[in-house]
Structures are given as structure tokens and as C-alpha cells.
Amino acid sequence: METIRIQTEFIKLDSLLKLAGLVETGGEAKILIQEGNVQVNGETCTMRGKKLRPGDTVTLDGRSLTIGQGR
């Protein structure tokens, strides 16, 4: 599992997918999220603006990411 560290209190789901390199564009992220291809903490999430905080886990296409705080 890969850890993506953020410097802010939260990051939105679509932004995280771009930051992690799982998608190339916000439009691609929007489609994948709306189609129910993304899980947050083990549950399907269709809200692209979902706020993710340190400790949350995101899964897309079998690849899991954990949100961490700081560098």
C-alpha cells in the first residue's frame, strides 16, 4: 500500500487520484468516481468532492493508497 502525504487538513477525492497519478485529468477522475470504481475506506464512493483526511484509504483498480500527514 502506497502512502500519499498531504500538507493540508484534507484533500478531495478527485484531487487525490490526480496527485497519486492514478488518473491524468480531473475529467477521468470524475468518470471513474461516478461509475463507482473507487472505494474509500472499503466502501464505494461516488462523491468526487469527498474530503479525505490522514488515515483514510482509497482503492482504485486494485491499487490502494493511504493518506498520511506531512512530508
N, C-alpha and C positions, 0 to 999 in steps of 0.2 A: 504494500500500500504506500502510495506516494503522499507526502505532506506538502501542502501549499500554504506558505506563511503569508499572513496579511498584516498590514501596519495599522489598520483601522478597526473599529468595533465590529463591523460586519462587511460582507461582500454579497452582492446579488448573484443569484444562481447563474444567469446568463453571462455575467462578467467573469465568474469563476471558470466557466467552461472555456472562455477565450484565453484567460490568463494561463490556464493549465495546458493550453494547446490542444484541447480535445475537439475544438471547432475552430474554423478560420474566421467566421463572421458572426455577428450578432443575429443575422437572419437564420443562419444554420442552427444556432443555439435555440432560437425561438421555435423552429420546426421540431427539433428533437424533443424539446421540453413539452410542447403542446401535444405531440404524438404519444407521450407517456413513456419515453425511452430513458428517462433519468430518474434515479432514485435518490432520495435524501433520507439519511438515517434508516435505510431499509424499506422506505415507503415511496411509491411512485409519486412524483411531484410534477404538476402541470403549471405551476406558477413561476414564470421566468424571473419575476422580481423578488422571489423568496429570499429573505435575508438569512445568510449563513454566518454562523459565528464559530470561533475556535471550538473544536471538539466535534463539529458536525462532519458527517461522512457523505460523500457524493459518489454515485456509481453510474457509469455510462459504458455500455458495450463491454462489460466485464472488467473494466478498469476502475479502481476505487481510489478516491482522494480523501484525505483528511485535512481539515482546516486547522492551521496552527497559528499562534500569535507571535509576532515579532519576526526577527530575521531568521 
